[in-house]
């Protein structure tokens, strides 16, 4: 009997071992299958470079290997940083028409609108160096060109006025350097810094200068943003019209006295403090002393335009249309 039970026990153990062997997942096979599915569903492509590229009507020397590699890097970075580039497309739709108008009025090439994206992502950013607003103006530059900058008013945050100042800088830099590409580079590096490198290296062409990493990449980043925004679908970006950001219709209210409380001021126009500051970020305090009785023009959104449904009607948005 003992021998019989021993035999049955051995048979049982063998069966359990066999079942376990065949029921255990084949990890190697599973990994191969997973990798095949991954490769089928997910692909990353290198991108073809255009043979002809220009900035502000000035030809980019695409025959230079270093120029091609530098532009390729920035196109790849901006193509595969999808969330940021989608936001670029959306914000550009909202703000570019205003910027284009001011650039044209000042005889500045239209391509300079892409600089504002390279500088600030079209947000009222503040850099570690103290540059402020969508055009990233330093305090000294802003005041030199006539903007008011103090604890209550900082016109570097004023959309139109800061854009006008950027245009003045571009005009002065163009007179100094004689071409628009160097003008754009000087906006990042500063005119004195760029002049120093021109004299040191005995070159006056951006593509022939060895510059610091930020300025050395700057024009290529602007070019990459330009190429993608000019033809987003070519780079895989599809944005429905209803998903774009739209400018809000506003009107202006003149203020030439003190304002004791902007929250109370906003209430008079059927908005709140948050909405008032959204349209007037250059107002840096909740009050305005205005001892000199200077005239300021405060933007107020037209009635009801905080509602998204207003945009659908006002802009006659077709949600089936894809932006080109």
C-alpha positions as CSV (number, residue, x, y, z in Angstrom):
1,X,0.0,0.0,0.0
2,X,2.8,2.3,0.9
3,X,4.5,1.7,-2.5
4,X,1.1,2.3,-4.2
5,X,0.6,5.7,-2.5
6,X,4.2,6.7,-3.2
7,X,3.7,5.9,-6.9
8,X,0.4,8.0,-6.9
9,X,2.2,10.9,-5.2
10,X,5.0,10.9,-7.8
11,X,2.4,10.8,-10.7
12,X,0.5,13.7,-9.1
13,X,3.7,15.8,-8.7
14,X,4.6,15.2,-12.3
15,X,1.1,16.2,-13.5
16,X,1.3,19.5,-11.4
17,X,4.7,20.2,-12.8
18,X,3.5,19.6,-16.4
19,X,0.4,21.8,-16.0
20,X,2.5,24.6,-14.4
21,X,5.1,24.4,-17.2
22,X,2.4,24.7,-20.0
23,X,0.3,27.4,-18.2
24,X,3.2,29.7,-17.3
25,X,3.5,32.6,-19.8
26,X,6.4,32.5,-22.2
27,X,8.0,35.8,-21.2
28,X,10.3,35.9,-24.1
29,X,7.5,35.3,-26.6
30,X,5.4,38.0,-24.8
31,X,8.2,40.5,-25.1
32,X,8.6,39.8,-28.8
33,X,4.8,40.2,-29.4
34,X,4.7,43.4,-27.4
35,X,7.7,44.9,-29.4
36,X,6.0,44.0,-32.6
37,X,2.8,45.7,-31.6
38,X,4.8,48.7,-30.4
39,X,6.6,49.0,-33.7
40,X,3.4,48.7,-35.7
41,X,1.5,51.3,-33.7
42,X,4.2,53.8,-32.8
43,X,6.7,55.4,-35.3
44,X,9.0,58.4,-35.1
45,X,10.3,59.8,-38.3
46,X,13.2,62.1,-39.2
47,X,12.1,65.1,-41.2
48,X,13.0,66.3,-44.7
49,X,14.5,69.8,-44.9
50,X,13.4,72.3,-47.5
51,X,16.1,73.1,-50.0
52,X,15.2,76.8,-49.9
53,X,14.5,78.8,-46.7
54,X,14.5,82.5,-46.1
55,X,14.0,84.9,-43.2
56,X,12.6,88.3,-43.9
57,X,13.5,87.9,-47.6
58,X,17.1,86.9,-46.8
59,X,18.2,83.5,-48.0
60,X,19.4,80.9,-45.6
61,X,22.6,79.1,-46.9
62,X,21.1,75.6,-46.9
63,X,24.1,74.3,-48.7
64,X,26.2,74.6,-45.5
65,X,26.2,71.3,-43.5
66,X,26.3,73.2,-40.2
67,X,23.3,75.3,-41.1
68,X,21.3,72.2,-42.2
69,X,22.1,70.4,-38.9
70,X,21.2,73.4,-36.8
71,X,17.9,73.9,-38.6
72,X,17.2,70.2,-38.5
73,X,17.6,70.1,-34.7
74,X,15.1,73.0,-34.2
75,X,12.6,71.5,-36.6
76,X,12.8,68.2,-34.7
77,X,12.5,69.8,-31.3
78,X,9.5,71.9,-32.3
79,X,7.8,69.1,-34.2
80,X,8.1,66.5,-31.4
81,X,7.4,68.9,-28.6
82,X,3.8,68.6,-29.7
83,X,1.9,70.3,-26.9
84,X,4.0,73.4,-27.1
85,X,3.7,73.7,-30.9
86,X,-0.1,73.1,-30.8
87,X,-0.3,76.0,-28.3
88,X,1.8,78.1,-30.7
89,X,-0.7,77.5,-33.5
90,X,-3.6,78.3,-31.2
91,X,-2.1,81.5,-29.8
92,X,-0.8,82.7,-33.1
93,X,-4.4,82.6,-34.5
94,X,-5.5,84.9,-31.7
95,X,-2.6,87.4,-31.6
96,X,-0.8,87.4,-34.9
97,X,-3.3,89.6,-36.7
98,X,-2.6,92.4,-34.3
99,X,1.1,91.9,-34.4
100,X,1.2,91.7,-38.2
101,X,-0.7,95.0,-38.4
102,X,1.8,96.8,-36.1
103,X,4.8,95.3,-38.0
104,X,3.4,96.4,-41.3
105,X,2.7,99.9,-40.1
106,X,6.4,100.1,-39.0
107,X,7.8,98.6,-42.2
108,X,9.2,95.6,-40.3
109,X,9.1,92.3,-42.2
110,X,6.3,90.0,-41.4
111,X,8.6,87.2,-40.4
112,X,9.5,89.1,-37.2
113,X,6.1,87.9,-35.7
114,X,7.7,84.5,-35.1
115,X,10.2,86.1,-32.8
116,X,7.6,86.6,-30.2
117,X,6.9,82.9,-30.0
118,X,10.6,82.2,-29.7
119,X,10.9,84.8,-27.0
120,X,7.9,84.1,-24.7
121,X,5.7,81.5,-26.3
122,X,3.3,84.4,-26.7
123,X,2.7,84.6,-23.0
124,X,3.4,87.4,-20.5
125,X,6.5,85.7,-19.2
126,X,9.2,87.0,-16.8
127,X,12.8,85.7,-17.4
128,X,15.4,85.0,-14.8
129,X,17.3,88.1,-16.1
130,X,14.2,90.3,-15.5
131,X,12.9,90.5,-19.1
132,X,9.2,90.9,-19.2
133,X,6.2,90.5,-21.4
134,X,5.6,88.8,-24.8
135,X,8.6,90.6,-26.3
136,X,10.8,90.0,-23.2
137,X,11.8,93.6,-22.8
138,X,14.4,94.6,-20.2
139,X,13.5,97.6,-18.0
140,X,16.3,99.8,-19.5
141,X,15.3,99.0,-23.1
142,X,11.7,99.7,-22.3
143,X,12.2,103.0,-20.6
144,X,14.8,104.1,-23.3
145,X,12.0,103.7,-25.9
146,X,9.4,105.5,-23.8
147,X,7.5,102.9,-21.9
148,X,6.4,103.5,-18.3
149,X,7.7,101.0,-15.8
150,X,7.1,101.3,-12.1
151,X,5.3,99.6,-9.3
152,X,1.8,100.5,-10.5
153,X,2.3,100.5,-14.3
154,X,4.5,98.3,-16.4
155,X,3.9,98.8,-20.1
156,X,6.2,96.0,-21.0
157,X,3.0,94.0,-20.4
158,X,1.0,96.2,-22.8
159,X,0.4,94.2,-26.0
160,X,0.4,97.1,-28.5
161,X,2.9,99.4,-26.8
162,X,5.5,96.6,-26.3
163,X,5.1,95.6,-29.9
164,X,5.7,99.2,-31.0
165,X,8.9,99.2,-28.9
166,X,10.1,96.0,-30.4
167,X,9.6,97.6,-33.9
168,X,11.7,100.6,-32.8
169,X,14.5,98.2,-31.7
170,X,14.3,96.4,-35.0
171,X,14.6,99.6,-37.0
172,X,17.6,100.8,-35.0
173,X,19.3,97.4,-35.2
174,X,18.7,97.2,-38.9
175,X,20.4,100.6,-39.5
176,X,23.3,99.3,-37.5
177,X,23.8,95.8,-39.0
178,X,22.3,96.3,-42.5
179,X,20.4,93.1,-42.7
180,X,17.3,91.6,-41.0
181,X,18.8,88.3,-39.9
182,X,21.5,90.0,-37.8
183,X,18.8,92.4,-36.5
184,X,16.8,89.4,-35.2
185,X,20.0,87.9,-33.6
186,X,20.7,91.2,-31.9
187,X,17.3,91.1,-30.3
188,X,18.4,88.0,-28.4
189,X,22.0,88.8,-27.8
190,X,21.9,92.6,-27.5
191,X,23.4,95.0,-30.1
192,X,26.7,95.6,-28.2
193,X,27.2,91.8,-27.6
194,X,26.7,91.1,-31.3
195,X,28.9,93.9,-32.4
196,X,31.7,92.6,-30.1
197,X,31.6,89.2,-31.9
198,X,31.4,90.8,-35.3
199,X,34.6,92.8,-34.6
200,X,36.3,89.8,-32.9
201,X,35.6,87.3,-35.6
202,X,35.7,89.8,-38.6
203,X,32.4,88.4,-39.9
204,X,29.0,90.2,-40.4
205,X,26.9,87.2,-41.4
206,X,24.9,85.4,-38.7
207,X,25.6,82.0,-40.4
208,X,29.3,82.6,-40.3
209,X,29.5,83.7,-36.6
210,X,30.3,81.5,-33.6
211,X,27.9,82.7,-30.9
212,X,26.8,81.6,-27.5
213,X,24.4,78.6,-27.5
214,X,21.2,80.6,-27.1
215,X,21.9,83.1,-29.9
216,X,23.5,80.4,-32.0
217,X,20.2,78.5,-32.0
218,X,18.0,81.5,-32.0
219,X,17.5,82.2,-35.7
220,X,17.1,78.4,-36.4
221,X,14.4,78.2,-33.8
222,X,12.6,81.2,-35.3
223,X,12.9,79.5,-38.8
224,X,11.6,76.2,-37.5
225,X,8.6,77.9,-35.9
226,X,7.9,79.7,-39.1
227,X,8.1,76.6,-41.3
228,X,5.8,74.7,-39.0
229,X,3.2,77.4,-38.6
230,X,3.2,78.2,-42.3
231,X,2.3,74.6,-43.1
232,X,1.3,72.7,-39.8
233,X,-0.3,69.7,-41.6
234,X,3.0,69.0,-43.3
235,X,4.5,68.4,-39.8
236,X,1.5,66.4,-38.5
237,X,-0.4,69.1,-36.7
238,X,-4.1,69.2,-37.2
239,X,-6.1,71.9,-35.4
240,X,-9.8,72.3,-35.8
241,X,-11.1,75.8,-36.2
242,X,-13.2,75.5,-33.0
243,X,-10.1,74.6,-31.0
244,X,-8.2,77.8,-32.0
245,X,-8.0,80.7,-29.7
246,X,-9.8,83.9,-30.9
247,X,-9.4,87.5,-30.0
248,X,-12.1,89.0,-27.8
249,X,-13.9,92.1,-29.0
250,X,-13.1,95.0,-26.6
251,X,-13.6,98.7,-26.2
252,X,-11.5,101.2,-24.3
253,X,-12.3,103.4,-21.3
254,X,-10.2,106.5,-20.7
255,X,-8.9,107.0,-17.2
256,X,-7.1,110.3,-16.3
257,X,-7.6,110.3,-12.5
258,X,-6.8,108.1,-9.6
259,X,-8.5,104.7,-9.2
260,X,-8.9,103.7,-5.6
261,X,-9.9,100.1,-6.2
262,X,-9.9,98.3,-9.6
263,X,-12.2,95.6,-8.3
264,X,-14.9,98.2,-7.8
265,X,-13.9,99.8,-11.1
266,X,-14.4,96.4,-12.9
267,X,-17.8,95.9,-11.4
268,X,-19.1,99.1,-13.1
269,X,-18.5,97.4,-16.4
270,X,-20.1,94.1,-15.5
271,X,-16.8,92.2,-15.2
272,X,-14.6,91.2,-12.3
273,X,-11.0,92.0,-11.3
274,X,-9.6,88.9,-12.9
275,X,-11.1,89.7,-16.3
276,X,-10.0,93.3,-16.0
277,X,-6.4,92.2,-15.4
278,X,-6.5,89.6,-18.2
279,X,-7.0,92.4,-20.7
280,X,-4.8,94.9,-18.9
281,X,-1.9,93.1,-17.4
282,X,0.1,96.3,-17.5
283,X,-1.9,97.4,-14.5
284,X,0.3,96.0,-11.7
285,X,-1.6,97.1,-8.7
286,X,-5.2,97.0,-7.5
287,X,-5.2,100.8,-7.5
288,X,-3.8,103.7,-9.5
289,X,-2.6,106.9,-7.8
290,X,-2.0,108.8,-11.1
291,X,-0.9,112.0,-9.4
292,X,-0.1,113.6,-12.7
293,X,-3.5,112.9,-14.2
294,X,-2.0,111.0,-17.1
295,X,-4.4,109.5,-19.6
296,X,-4.6,105.7,-19.7
297,X,-6.8,103.6,-21.9
298,X,-8.2,100.4,-20.2
299,X,-9.6,97.6,-22.3
300,X,-13.0,96.2,-21.4
301,X,-14.4,93.1,-23.2
302,X,-17.7,93.6,-24.9
303,X,-20.7,92.4,-23.0
304,X,-21.1,88.6,-22.9
305,X,-17.8,87.8,-24.6
306,X,-16.5,85.7,-21.7
307,X,-18.9,83.0,-23.0
308,X,-17.5,80.6,-25.5
309,X,-20.8,80.3,-27.3
310,X,-20.4,84.0,-28.3
311,X,-17.3,83.1,-30.3
312,X,-19.1,80.3,-32.1
313,X,-21.7,82.9,-33.3
314,X,-19.4,85.9,-33.7
315,X,-16.7,84.1,-35.8
316,X,-19.1,81.7,-37.5
317,X,-16.9,78.9,-36.5
318,X,-17.3,75.6,-38.3
319,X,-16.1,72.8,-36.1
320,X,-15.6,70.5,-39.0
321,X,-12.9,72.7,-40.6
322,X,-9.3,71.9,-40.1
323,X,-6.8,74.8,-40.0
324,X,-4.3,74.8,-42.8
